[in-house]
Amino acid sequence: MAVDKAMADAILDTYRNMYREMEEKGAAGESFQRMGETLSNMENLAQECSDIASFSAKLTTENLFIEFSNAYSETMADLMKGEYSADGGDELLLEKTLESYESSIKNLKGHPNYEQLKAPIEDLIELGKSGISYPVFLRTAEEKGLNKAMEGDIVVRGAIISLKIFAEFMHLPMEVEKQQNILEVHDELVARSPFKVADSFEFGLERQRIEWEYEPLINRWYMVIRLWAKMLENVYDWLDSYCSFAPHDDRWADMRGSAYTMRNIKRTQECNPGILKAREKIFQDYFQMSWDDIFNHETFQNEYAANRLWYSDETLELIKLAYNHCKPFNKPDKDLIHQAEVIYSQKRYKRPDAFKHSAEDKEKFITLFGEDKWNEMFGKGY
């Protein structure tokens, strides 16, 4: 399943416009061919990936932002050398360079990070119009690091920041931490460079090292969540199966009151305590955690804050009480069954804001994709 088209377009339109600009100017040669191949790889990833997070991550980890930007810079330089050097000298070269920068700003319109991306390009244009010669312009741009707009470094940095903001929006702290480390490495390389541009090869190696370092940590994070979520579900379903509404509730089977429903309920009553104990052992053996550790653990606190817990606070407290009874060959206390029936009858079992985004989340999403996209996906009244 492809990435949502509007989200993919928000990322790819900038690069499509840059390619179209070179195409319209009659660009040819190896660097322009690399631009086309890189853009094609980007387009293919948008079709192959199922969500914007994996799409953005692959664009970055496969170095496509940097490859395209470098190819664009080389293509533009080749155009200027081939078409203008012999005819008009330095004055015409400077004029055409500034025209290219102004065209780049136009192409960036609509990009989520438009203001950030256009600032260094405007600085270059201002420098070029200050009355200096073309050689002095080139030297000054390098000395001040302004040529990083040509190198595409600002685009790379903007992409890392976008990934970090998206991870914050999704409440993925390990991903946020990873992107922050990548950003710090990038900025350190920029600071060390005489031209204030991160060396693409060195940055690629450092970024890959960080990716490898965090992959097992991120996998562990998700496995911890998966285990305790299943343990909560075991206890909740076990208590639920003893409630008077169970044989008549379609959560247990497609056919209410059928023999299949009763077998399903019986199996839950008999098997869930044993399944719970098996999962507890795995929890302890692999993560050195017990049932009591769940509710104070950073994974639980994060999922709670992100509104990704389905159970209401009242239901969670009931699950904690029911856990002490959820043992093989045991039944829940009658008071617990009664509390569960009351909570269910009054529809207080589900968290009211479950899987809803906060005002802060909304702001982060709009920063990346714009308010129109927010309204399209979540509705104006969200």
C-alpha positions, 0 to 999 in steps of 0.5 A, a space after each residue: 500500500 502506497 504512502 498517502 499521496 498528499 503527504 508524499 507530495 509534500 516531500 517530493 514536489 520540491 525535488 520534482 520541481 528542481 528536476 523539471 527546472 533542469 530539464 527545461 533548461 536542457 540539462 544533460 549528462 551524468 549528473 542530470 541522469 543521477 538526478 533523474 535516477 534518484 528522483 525515480 528511487 524516491 517515487 518508487 519508495 513512496 509506492 512501496 512504503 505503507 506509511 509516511 514514517 517508513 517513507 521518510 526514514 528510508 529517504 534519509 537512510 538511503 542517502 537520497 536527499 544528499 544524492 539528489 542535492 549533490 547531483 542538482 548542484 553538479 548539474 547546475 554547475 555544468 549548465 553554467 560552465 557549458 552555456 555561459 563561460 565562453 560567451 559572457 564572462 564572469 558578469 554573465 555567470 554571476 547573473 545566471 547564478 543568481 537567476 538559478 537561486 531565485 528560481 530555487 526559491 520559487 520551487 520551494 514554495 509550499 514546502 513545509 520548511 519553506 522559511 528555513 530553506 529559503 533563508 540561506 539562498 536569500 543571503 546568497 542572492 543579497 551577496 551577489 547583488 552587492 556589486 562584487 565580482 563573480 570570483 569574489 562572490 564565490 570566495 565569500 560564499 565559501 568563507 561564510 558557508 553560504 554555499 551550503 544552499 548549493 550543496 543541499 546541506 540545509 535540505 538534509 538538516 531540514 529532513 532530519 528535523 522533520 523526522 524528529 518532529 514527526 517522531 515527537 508527533 507519534 510519541 516515539 521517544 527512542 526515534 526522537 532520541 535517535 534523530 537528535 543524535 543524528 542531528 548533533 553529529 551532522 551539526 558537529 561535522 558542519 562546525 568542523 568544516 571550513 565551509 560549514 557543510 557536512 561531508 556527505 560520506 562521513 555523515 552517511 557513515 556516522 548516521 548508519 552507525 547511529 541507526 545500527 546502535 538504536 535498532 535493537 533498542 527500538 525493537 526492545 521498546 516495542 517488545 516490552 509494550 507488546 508483552 505487557 499489553 497482552 498481559 493486560 488483555 489476558 486479565 481483562 478478557 478473563 474477568 470479562 468472561 465471568 460477567 453476566 453479559 458475556 454470553 450475549 455480547 458480540 465481543 465473544 462471537 459472531 453468533 450470540 448465545 451459540 455453543 461456539 460462544 460458550 466454548 470461547 468463554 470457557 476456553 478464556 476462563 480456563 486458559 488465560 491464567 496459564 497464558 498470563 503466567 507464561 507471558 510473565 515468565 518471558 517478561 522476567 527472563 528477557 526484560 527482568 520485569 514483573 507485573 508490578 513494574 508495568 505501570 511505572 515503566 517508561 513504555 507504559 507512561 509513554 503509551 498512556 501520555 500518547 493516549 494509546 491505552 484503550 482502557 479507562 483509568 477505572 478499568 485499569 484499576 479493576 485489571 490490577 485487582 483482578 490480576 491477583 485472582 487470575 491464576 490457574 483453577 481460580 475465579 475472580 471475586 464476585 465483587 470484581 465481577 459486579 464492578 466490571 458489569 457496572 463499568 460496562 453497563 455505564 460504558 465507562 470501560 474505554 478511555 474517552 480520549 483514546 487514540 486522539 491527538 493533543 493540541 501539541 500533537 496537532 501543532 507538530 503535525 501542522 508544522 510538517 504537513 500544513 493545516 489543510 492536511 490536518 483538517 483532511 485527515 482528522 476533521 476541523 472539529 478534531 
